[in-house]
Amino acid sequence: MIVKNVTQLIGNTPLLEIDPSVHGLKNVNLFAKLELLNPFGSVKDKTAWNMLRHDLDDIKTKSQTVIESSSGNTAKALQMILSMHKIPFKIVTNRIQVREVRQILQLIGIDIEELPGQSQCLDPTDPNDPQFIVEQIINSAPDKYFHTSQYTNLKNLEAHSLMTGEEIVKDLARVDYFFGGLGTTGSTRGTGMRLKEQNANLKNIGVICAKGESLPGIRNVDEMYEVGLFDNSFYDTIIEVKIDESIDSMLTLIRSCGVLAGPTGGASLAAVLKYFQEIDEELETEKNVVFIVCDRVEWYLSYLQKYRPRLFGLAEKKSGLSDISVAESKESPEISPDLALQWLNQMPRPLIIDIRGQLAYKSTHIHQSINIPADALEELLKWGMPTAADQKILFVCPIGEQSKRFAAYFNRKGFVAWSLKGGFAEWRNYHATCTHLNLANDKAKQPVAGFK
């Protein structure tokens, strides 16, 4: 087959029927939609192409720069298409969590503006929201930028209705259940809309990451409000999947099906298994079930090394944080910002550990706090407790959720530890009346005790 342009290879991805001996589900015909076989390696190839293809000539004529908020696959596909047309591209993001993803984006030449913040414990009042920053950049030079806007652009939905959904309809006479991970939600909604036209009784199942955990390309329950295309009413059910479940199912796809799926594809298979194993009654007739394998495993080796080191012959050490139940975390002692300020001025002064990301900490933080991002602190805990036993500790995160988990763990180990109630967002709000305080400038003077 000879093609004139690599974009001709986007789409027409196959459906792989998974052998029943692999999935073990009764009366289920299970199919994997292999979106990892798109030329740039993911389901987002279709999204990127559909958002650009009708505007490329106009963008080039106007000498514009394309701008997007993306953490990986969409950015990769956009850059590959734009580079062939000699069009500059810029991304604004705070969600690149995997080393290989960042390296690939750098390799293919993307201009990355990386913002403070990590997504496992979101600060809803954070002025460094990527969408907000993108709008500021565009407003500063309206004619300079073309915004693809994957989180709100209906062409994202259209790409998967016209391509992914249509391809499945051509391959299967009927789909009864459709599963897909929720990121921008364009692929699941667009595909599901087309499949619903074929079968009005179709059940659309969304897949998200368990609370407090992180899966590349899939959001957790605390993050969904950020996504403009998300429509909760569209989905019959939304299933939460844990990291371990996703990795286990990813390994099934790799080792039993010959599919080099990433952890997000594993999450969708895990959701399928969880859904049909937990329904109250067995299926009486055969049902056709389709799930999306959205990208490839090679992008996520460091992620897998972190969460499943034994796959690489490395010793597996656990911090014990995973043993902290949700109930125990909720019961963790908290201290309010006003009491914390009084407490921080007492001697001996407690150790303040800010577990936000490095960029967020650098932007603004509590005076004399130290920064150990949550991932790094959890890694330290695998090797023992990093502080003296008589040291009192205050944990700080964006909104006071992750910090409760760490405080609970330290208290279980016999330490005296608290979580800052409401996190740094509440601390900042408490001092909002101090209009002379420049919270955005790390080099600002210290007019109020407790701030830097």
N, C-alpha and C positions, 0 to 999 in steps of 0.2 A: 504494500500500500504506500503510495506516494502522496504526501500532503504539501501544500504550499506555505502553510502557516501552522504553528503548533496549536493555535486556538481551535483549529479544526478537530483536534483530539479531545476537546472538552465535551464531556457527556457520553451518552450511550454506554454507560458502565453496566457490567453484568449483574445479574442476580445469581447468587450461589445458594443452591439448596443444601441445607445442613442435614447430614445424615441423622436419623432418629437415634442411632446408637450414641451420638455425641450429646444431643440435648436431653434425651430421655423423657420427652413430654408426650403424653398420649393424645392422639387425634390432632396433633399440631404439625402442619407442613411449614417448616421454618426456613426463611430465605434471608440472606445477607445481601444488602445492596452495597456493592463494592466501590464506594466513592473514592477510596484511596488510589484507584487506578486512573483517576484524572491526571493529566500531564504534570501538574505542579503538586500533586500528591494528596489532594483533599476535596471534600464536598464544596469548599469555598471557591474553588475554581469557577464553578457555575455562577455563584453570587458575583464574583469580581467581574467576570466577562459580561454578564447582563447589565451591570451597573455602568460599564464603560463603553460597550461596543457601539452604541448609537451616537456617542459624543466625542469619540477620539479625534476626529478631524477638527471639530470645533475647538477642543481643548488645545490642540497643537497650533491652530491658526491664531488663537488668542495668547499663545505662549504662557499658558497657565500651569500651575503646580497642583497636582491632585493631593488632597489631604484627607486623612481618615484616622479614626481612633480604632486601633486594632492591636491585638496581642500576639498574632501569629499567622494563622493560615490565610485569612483574608488579605493581610498585608503582603504575604509572600506571593499570592496569586496576582494581586494588583501590580506589584513591582515587576514581576516577570512579563506581564502584558505591556506595561508602560515603558519598560526599558527597550522593548522591541520597537517602540514608536518614538523613542528619544524624548519622553515626557518625564519631568522630575516628579518625585513622589515623597511625601513627608507623612510620618505617623506620629500621633500623640497618644501615649499609653501609660498606664501604671500597673499593667497586668502581665508583664512578661516574667513568668515564674520558673522557666526551664532554661538551663544554660544553652542547650543545643538550638533552641528556638531563636534566642538572641543572636547566636553565632551565625545561623543561616540568614537571618534578616540583615546582619552586617555584611555577610559574604556577598549577597546579591545587590548590595548598594543602597539600602534604604536609609533615608535621613530620619533618625529616631529622636524624638523629644520625649524623654522618659520623666514622668512626674512622681512626686512622693506618693506613698500609700501602697498598701497591699490589700488584697480583696477578702481575706478570711475573716476580718473583723472590720467592717466598713464604717467609715465616719460619714454620715449623711450630710454633715454641714461642711465638709472639706471643700475649700474653694479651689483645690487643685483637681477637680473632677475633669477627666479628659474631654468630655463633650463640651463643658463650659470653656475650657482653654481653646479648643478648636474654634468655637464661635468667636472668641476674642481675637484669635489670629485672623480669621476671615474678615471680621468687622474692621480690623486695622488696615486691610487692603482688599476690599471686596472683589476687585477685578483680577486679582492675582491668583485666586484659588478656585478649584473645582472640588466640591465636597461630595464624596460618594455616599457618605452617611448610612453605613450599613445597618445601624440600629433603628432607623426610621424609614429607610428607602423602600417603597413598595416594590421596586425592581428586585429586591432581595427575595420577596415572596414569589414574584412572577418567575424568577429563574427556576425555582424548584417546582412550581406548578407546571410550567411549560416543558421543563426538561426532566427532572428527577421523577416527578409524579407521572408524567406522560410515558416515560420509559417503563415504569413499573406496570402501568395499565396495559401497555403493549405486550408485556411478558406474562402477566397473570390475568386471568379472566375475572378474578375477584380477590380483593384483599380484605380480610376481616379485622385484623389488628395491625397498627403501624406504630413502631417505637423509634424515638430519636432523641438525642441529647439536646438540651435547651441552652444555647449560647445567645446568639442574636434572635433565635427562634425562627429565622427565615426558612431554613430547610425543612423543619418539622411542619410549620404552618402551611408553607407553599405546597409541599408534597401532600400533606394531609388533605388540603382543600381539593386537590385534583382527585385523590383516591375516594374522597367522600362523594364526588360526582358520580363515580363508578358504582359505589356501594353506599347507600344512605345509612346503612347499619354499621359502617366502619367505626371502630373505636380507635381514637388517636391517644397515644400514651406518651407523655413527656417524661424525660429522664433528667434528674438534677443530682447534684452531689449532696451528700449528707451534711448537715449543719456543722460548721467548724472545720470542714475538710476542704480539700482543693483538688479538683480534677481538671487537667488542661482542656479548655474548650467548652466546659460545662460549668454553669453557675450553680451556686447553692441557694437555698431558700431566702437567705438574707440579701441576695444580690438581684433577684429578678425584677425588683421595682425599677432598676436602672434601664431596662430594655424597652425601648419604645414600641417594638413590634410584638411584645409579649401580650397575649390575651388569655387569661386564665380560663375563661369560659370555653375556649376552643378545645381544650383537652378533657377527655373523659376521666383520666386519672393522671396524676403526676407522682412518679416514684422516686424516692431518694435512694441512692446507691452509695455504699462506702468504698473507699479506696481499695481495700483488700478484695472486695467482691469484684471490682472492676478489673484488677490485675489478674485475678483467678480466671475470669472469663476471657480476658485478652489472651492469656496463655492457652486456653482451649482453642481459640481461633487460630493461633499460631501453630500449635503443636498437633492439633487434631484435624484442622481444616486447611492448612497451608496458606493461611491469610496473615500477612504481616501487619496486623491491626495494632493501632495505638490504644492507650487506656480508655479513650472516649468510646471507641467501638466496643471495647470490653464492657464498659458501663451499660451500653444499650443491650448487649446480650445478657448481662447480669439482671437487668430490669425485666427482660422477657422471662427468664427462669424464675425470678422472684414472683412475678405477677401470676404465672400459671401454676406455680407450686402453692400459692396462698389463696387462690380463689376457692370458694366454699364447695363448689360442685364440679365434677369432671365434665369435660366437653363431651357431648353426646354425638356430635358430628365433626368431621374434619374441618379445621379452620386454617386459612392461609395467613401466616404471620410474617411481616417484613420488618427488619431493623436496619439502621444505617451504620456501616463501618466507614467512619468519616475521614480517617487519615492513617498514616503509617507509624510504626513503632520507632523508626530510627530517630525521630525528632526528640524522643523522650527517654533516652538511655540514662541520663543523670537522675531524672525523676524516679525511674524504676530502681536505680542503684540506691537511692535514698530510702524508698519504701519497701524494697524487697532485695536487700543486699546479697542474700544467699544465692540469688540467680547468677551472680557474678563471682561466686566463690569467696565472698566476704563474710566475715563474722557478723552475725546479727545481734546488735545490742539494743535493748529497749529502755526508754527513759522511764516508763511507768505511767506517763501521762495518759496513755490510752486506757488505763485502768480506772481513771477518774470518771465516774458516771455523771450523766447530766444533772441528776438530783444533787450529787455531792458538789458539783461545780456551782449550782444555783445557791447552795447553802454557804458558800465560801464567804468569809467576813469581808465586808466592804466598808469604806470610809468615804464620806461625802467631801466635796472640794473645800467647803468652808472649814470643816474639822481638820482636813488634811493640811491646810495652810497653817493652822495653829500648831499642828503636830510636827510639821516640818521645821518649825522654828524652835523646837525644843531640843535639848541635848540629853543623851547622845542622839544625833540625827539618824533617822532610818535610811537605809539604802533604797533609792528609788530606781527601779529597773523599768525602763521604757522599752516595750517589746514591739513597737511599731517598726516599719521599714526604715532603712538608713536615710533615705531622702526625706521622709516625713519628719524624722527626728531632727535632721539638719535644718529643716525649714523653721521649726519652732519646738521648744520642749520646756519642761520644768527645770528650773535652775538646779544645777548640781546632780541631775539625774544622769544615769549611764544608759547607753543604748545597746541592748542585746536583742536583735530581732527574734521573734518567736521561733522561727526555724532553727536559728543558731543556738538559742537557749535550750531547745529540746535536744539538740545534738549534744550539747555540753552535759545535760542531765544523764545521758547514756553512760557517762564515765564517772558519775558521782555528783554530789552537791557542790556547787561552785562558790558557796559563801560560808562564812563562819556560822556555827550553830547558834551563837548568841546574837546574831545580827538580825534586827528587825527589818522587814522588807515591805515596800509598797510597789505593787505591779501596776503599770499604766499601759493601756492599749487604746485604740481609737474610741470605742464606745463602751468599754467595760465588760466585754463578753469573754474574750480570750484570757484576759488578766485574771478572771475568777478561777479559771481552770488551773493556772499556774499557782495561784494563791492556795487553792485547795490541795494541790500536790505538795507544796512546801509545808503546809500545816500538817498534812498526813505524816510527813517525815520528821515532825517534832519542832519545826521552825515556827516563828511568829510572823505571819504574813497576811497582808490585806490586798484587796483590789480597789483601785480608785473607782468609785461609783460613777457610772456614766462615762468613764474614760476621759481621754484628753479633750473630747468634744465638750463634755460638761464642765471640765476645768476651764476651758477657754470661754464658755458662755458665762460662767460665774464671774469672770473678770472682764466681761464685755463693757462694763461701765467705765473701765479705765481707758478712756479714749486716747490718752497720750501713750499708751503701750503699743509698740509695733510688734505684733505677734509673728509677722511674716519674716522678720529680719533677725537672724541668729546673732548678729553683731550688735543688736540694740542694747542700750544701757539697761540697767536693772532698776526701774523705778518702783516696782512692787515686789515684795519678798515672794520668792517661790517661782519667779519667772526668769527665763533668759531668752 
